[in-house]
C-alpha cells in the first residue's frame, strides 16, 4: 500500500464527515479511486509463466491522474516522445505565475483562471514575437504545462513553457531565429499578460472579486536560456505526470500527524514539515484539477494539428545535420516494466482479465 493510499484509507472517512457536503464530486472521486487502487475494485489481470505455469494475479490500478501510483511510469514515455520532437535550435524555459493575493480567487474559479493563464500568455507571446526587435513573426510554437503546487503542498498555480528559440515566417517559408540569450523581454511580456488577464477576468464576470491593488503591482515572468531543450524537458518530465506530492517524500504517518520532506528553494536544502491529517488532505485535494481540464498543451507549430510537420520545421532550420547529430544520442530509452515470475524468474504472459467481484452480480 502506498503512503498516499494509506493516508486516505486511514483518515478519508473523517475528512468526508467534516467537509463532504462542501466538496466537489471530483475530489470525492479522486479520494475513492486512490483508496481502491490495486485493491481489485477495478478488476484483476491474470498472467502465466510459460516455463513453470505459475499464475500471477495483478490488481488493476485506478488510472486517476491524481493517483501517484498510477502516474509513476507515464513520464518516461512522455519524455521520449517530446525528445523525439526536439528541433535543432536553442530553447527557453519561461515560467508564468499570478500574484499570491490572486490565488484565493483562482482556487475558487479554477477553470476560468487556468484557461485565462494559458490563453493570455499565448496572446502576449505572439504579440511580442511579431515585433521585429525580437523575432518578426507571431508563428511561434511551444509546450505549456500547468502546475498548481509548491513543495509544501501550498497552492501556487504557474505555467512552464518550453519554447524553441524562433518562429516560422508569416509566409511559412523560412525560420526566423531569436537571439540565443533572449526570446522576448520579460517586463513587457508581464505587462501584456496582466492586461489581457484583467480583460479575461472582466469577461468572465469575476473581476469584482479581485483586490484592485493587484493590478497596480508588478507581475513577474521568468525566462531562462535552456540550451537545446533536453534539460528543460527532463525537468518537466519529473512533474508532468506526478501529483502534488510523491509517496517517497512522505516519511511517517503516526500519532495523528503526517511528516514529509520539502525543498527550501532559497537555501537549496531539504527540510521536513509535519501536518495534521485533515490539513494534509485539504492541501492535497486543492490540486485536483477540474474534470477534463488539459494541463499539458502544445501551441503553434508544435500543436499536433499544425500544418507544418516536425520534419518540415527541421528543413527550415539551418545547420540541421550538425545539431541533430548532437541531439540524437541523448534520447532516453523507455524502460520496459515487464512482470517476472516469482518462482523461476522468466517473463510472464497476459492471459485474462477478471472483472471486479462487485460487478459480477448475485451468485446463482
Secondary structure, 3 states (H helix, E strand, C coil): CCHHHHHHHHHHHHHHHHHHHHCCHHHHHHHHHHHHCCCCCCCEEEEEECCCCCEEEEECCCCCCCCCCCCCCHHHHHHHHHHHCCCCCCEEEEEEECCHHHHHHHHHCHHHHHHHHHHHHHHHHHHHHCCCCCCCCCECEEEEEEEEECCCCCEEEEEEEEEECEEECCCCCCEEECECCECCCHHHHHHHHHHHHHHHHHHCCCHHHCCHHHHCCCCCEEEEECCCCHHHHHHHHHHHCCCCCCHHHEEEEECCEEEEEEEECCCCEEEEEEECHHHHHHHHHCCCCCCCCCCEEEEECCCCCCCCCHHHHHHHCCCHHHHHHHHHCCCCCCCCCCCECCCCCCEEEEEEEECCHHHCCCCC
